[in-house]
Amino acid sequence: MSSFAPSSVPTPRPGVLDIAAYVPGRHAAPGAAKIYKLSSNETPLGPSPLVKAAMARVAERLEIYPDGSAHRLREAIGEAYGLDPARIACGNGSDDLLTLLAQIYLREGDEGIVSEHGFLLYPIAIRAAGATPVVVPETNLTVDVDAMLAAVTERTRIVYLANPNNPTGTYLPFSEVRRLHAGLPSHVLLVLDGAYAEYVRREDYEAGIALVEGAENVVMTRTFSKIYGLAGLRIGWAYGPEAVIDAIERTRGPFNVNALAIEAGAAAMGDKAHVERAQAHNEKWLGWLTQEIEALGLRVTPSVANFLLIHFPTEGEQTAKAADDFLFNRGFILRGVAAYGLPNALRLTVGSEEANRGVIAALIEFMRGRNV
Ligand SMILES: *Cc1c(COP(=O)(O)O)cnc(C)c1O
């Protein structure tokens, strides 16, 4: 018989209590007449109109368990991208899959590589698996492939790369992603997170399908939360080598994608025209916002996604914090990114025309008020 100290309590595995819980973008701005939520990279166009009808049909039979293998959804994704549905796994948001990959491939004492201003879910997932995040410096707010490769040790098991990255909005050309992959030992899993892939308008960009196809150690994750406008439903997917998909299938929740999500996702995937409208809207307003903000004397990191990073002076009264409060009180909710190591910047999501014009008008007022 073992004896227990009277004070013993359930104890999380090492690393869990080192996690700083993920803080989502704010949503309420009490007092403002109208609120523009520009803090979480959601689309101003909302989901495809086909989604509502698909969900209404499922809503009639919610007593039935969902199809645990999300066949219809995987078929729809496979058809849209020309992929084998057997190599697609779906999740309750891509967060679900990104976290599961850490659980599957990391042991205590292992290391996972992330970049300096990379998406904050990755270190959380790595720590939750009992492993150690290794944070690699960036160059010009862009992932530095040489530095990533230099950080590889015999303990490295996983490398997370958001491309384009959130919150910087910068990206790596596919040649650089290939170079990163080529430099990794074959037992290290490269996770390519393409949450914003649909927004990118660059000849030298690819989300990574071709790389997954030719390698055993690359997996790509994608989401319905951004351009498809279904963040509230939680749908993500991964395309990977058979062995990686098999491991996900064994470890995921048996009904990790709910019935509404399966039908809504399949309907959304089929509406290419809606995605094209969202791309066109973004291209127009991303450019416009960048110009307008730069005209105010503020620096903007060139973005290929549906958000941009605005840099404020480090001294004086026009700080990021002051701007955040000023805009918040007028109903424009941006995202402070101090937790990402960017205390002097705010992230702004491309919104509706009304939101975009409104936030620029408010920024002009802020900059003027502080200049006189
Ligand atoms: C928004 C985002 C996701 C998507 O997360 P979901 O769980 O699918 O909503 C994934 N990666 C990055 C970098 C993101 O910004």
The ligand as an SDF file (V2000), in Angstrom:
LIG
                    3D

 15 15  0  0  0  0  0  0  0  0999 V2000
   -7.1370   32.2490  -36.8680 C   0  0  0  0  0  0  0  0  0  0  0  0
   -5.9680   31.3440  -36.9560 C   0  0  0  0  0  0  0  0  0  0  0  0
   -6.1380   29.9700  -36.9870 C   0  0  0  0  0  0  0  0  0  0  0  0
   -7.5280   29.3730  -37.0430 C   0  0  0  0  0  0  0  0  0  0  0  0
   -7.9150   28.8080  -35.8740 O   0  0  0  0  0  0  0  0  0  0  0  0
   -9.2940   28.0160  -35.8330 P   0  0  0  0  0  0  0  0  0  0  0  0
   -9.1300   27.1650  -34.6450 O   0  0  0  0  0  0  0  0  0  0  0  0
   -9.3780   27.2120  -37.0970 O   0  0  0  0  0  0  0  0  0  0  0  0
  -10.3810   29.0280  -35.7300 O   0  0  0  0  0  0  0  0  0  0  0  0
   -5.0410   29.1500  -37.0920 C   0  0  0  0  0  0  0  0  0  0  0  0
   -3.8110   29.6860  -37.1890 N   0  0  0  0  0  0  0  0  0  0  0  0
   -3.6060   31.0040  -37.1960 C   0  0  0  0  0  0  0  0  0  0  0  0
   -2.2310   31.5310  -37.3760 C   0  0  0  0  0  0  0  0  0  0  0  0
   -4.6870   31.8790  -37.0570 C   0  0  0  0  0  0  0  0  0  0  0  0
   -4.4800   33.1960  -37.0350 O   0  0  0  0  0  0  0  0  0  0  0  0
  1  2  1  0
  2  3  1  0
  2 14  2  0
  3  4  1  0
  3 10  2  0
  4  5  1  0
  5  6  1  0
  6  7  2  0
  6  8  1  0
  6  9  1  0
 10 11  1  0
 11 12  2  0
 12 13  1  0
 12 14  1  0
 14 15  1  0
M  END
$$$$
